[in-house]
Amino acid sequence: MTPLLRFAAVLLFAASTVALAAEPVRVIETRILPQEQLPAATNASHDLRLYLYAFRGTRWLPADIVAAVLEALPLLAQCGVRVAGVELRLLATPSRFHFYSTPVSSQLMREITVAKPAVFFVDDTYSDPAYDAEAIGLSNASTRPDLANTIWFAYGARDLPLAFAHELVHVLSDNGDHSEAPDNLMRPETSPANTRLTDAQCSRLRAIAEANGLLARRAAAEMPRK
Ligand SMILES: [Zn+2]
């Protein structure tokens, strides 16, 4: 090897070491769902804006995520919540961020500005037990404050539209309670037959989510009349 080539090789090595140490987390695509795809909610008192995050190089396909979310959103209408906007952001990150774990996922929150409530679709979870989904409100975020108001879905989560609505209710209500009522969305096991929320569940969801800045009260003039 000539001295010049050796020098070039050293430079190349140095450059790749730097890239490895500080591989950036980037948003490579933002999809804003067209308003006409979002469910029309009559007599809604509150607006919700949702932020979905997928990772390039994982098994989740953005189209599958969007389809499941669009199926889930009408379930919120029974609480007077209108979905005012949904954005899906596709991230390019080092692969360690493709798996949920409290320290690594907390670090991701510090690498990018995350709009909330935020729902992340990861390849898998290192949590034990390994839930299909993990919902982190405020009250269960004291040991992991960066992760407040986020939800993490592992690939292959069952009944995804129902599970999505269920976890979202946990986060908006900042409450991990389950219901034993028949047909209730918050039964411990999600099922396509369990879709209802009680008035008490809805009023708690609206009050807590508004107080936590996750729902915006709609101006009276915007609300359709009965
Ligand atoms: Zn639950």
Boltz pocket constraint, residues with backbone or C-beta under 6 A from the ligand:
constraints:
  - pocket:
      binder: B
      contacts: [[A, 166], [A, 170], [A, 176], [A, 177], [A, 178], [A, 186], [A, 187], [A, 188]]
      max_distance: 6.0
